[in-house]
C-alpha cells in the first residue's frame, strides 16, 4: 500500500461489517458496533449503497458473505480462547478491527497488541481516541511494514511476552504480502509464543490469483490497485494450506472452505446467501 495513505481496503471491509451489523440479532452473521464509527460518513454511505442495492453481490457473488463469515469465525475463536484462559492477543494488520474494544474479557488482564502499517494505524488511533475519549491502557499499538520490518523485533520491543498463551488474528492481510513475509510471521509465531497459542488467517486460492478461474471481485481489485496501492500477491493452491502449516510446526490445523462456512453460519433467513468460492480460513496451534 502507499506509505502515507491509510488502507482503503480496510475501510471497505469495515463497511461490510457495519452493514451486516445493522441487521437484527438472529439475522446478522457478525456484529461490530464500532465499524461505522471508524469510517468517514460520506465514504460509508457511498459504499454502503453498493451493498444494500445488490450491486456488490451481482459483481462479486458471495464476497460479502465471506467477509462477514470470516469476521464471525475469528470472533468465535477469540471467545473460545478467552474462555480457555487466553493471556495475550495480537491483531496483525489490524486495520479498523474493533475486537480490542468490543470484547469485555480483554480488559481483564489480557495483553493486546494491534500491529499495522504506520499510516493506517495513525488514522485508527485518532478514531479510537475520538470514540472512546482516550486510548485503552491494555492495548499497545505497534507500527510495522510487514514487507520491510521484522514483526518479531517490533513486538518484542513493545512488550510482547513470548511465554504467554497468545492468539494471533491475521484477517484480510496474507494475500497482500509476499511469501517470505508470510513464512517469517508464521515462524515467529510457532517459535516465540507459549504452548497452546494459535494463529488464524484467511487466504485466497492460487487459481483465482493467477486468473485461471475468473473472479469478479479480484478483477475489480486489480483495476483499483493504482488508487489503493494494495495488490494481491500471495495465495495457496486449494487444499495445500494444512500441509504448509503442519510443515512449519503447527498442530491441530484446520482449513475452512466456503462450503463449510455456509453450513456453519448461513441457515434460516440466511440460507440463500452465498459465500464465495476461492477463499479459505486456516488456523493452527503451537505445540
Beta strands, then each sheet from edge to edge (+ up, - down):
strand 1: 88-92
strand 2: 111-116
strand 3: 139-143
strand 4: 166-170
strand 5: 198-204
strand 6: 250-256
strand 7: 279-286
sheet 1: 3+ 2+ 1+ 4+ 5+ 7- 6+
end
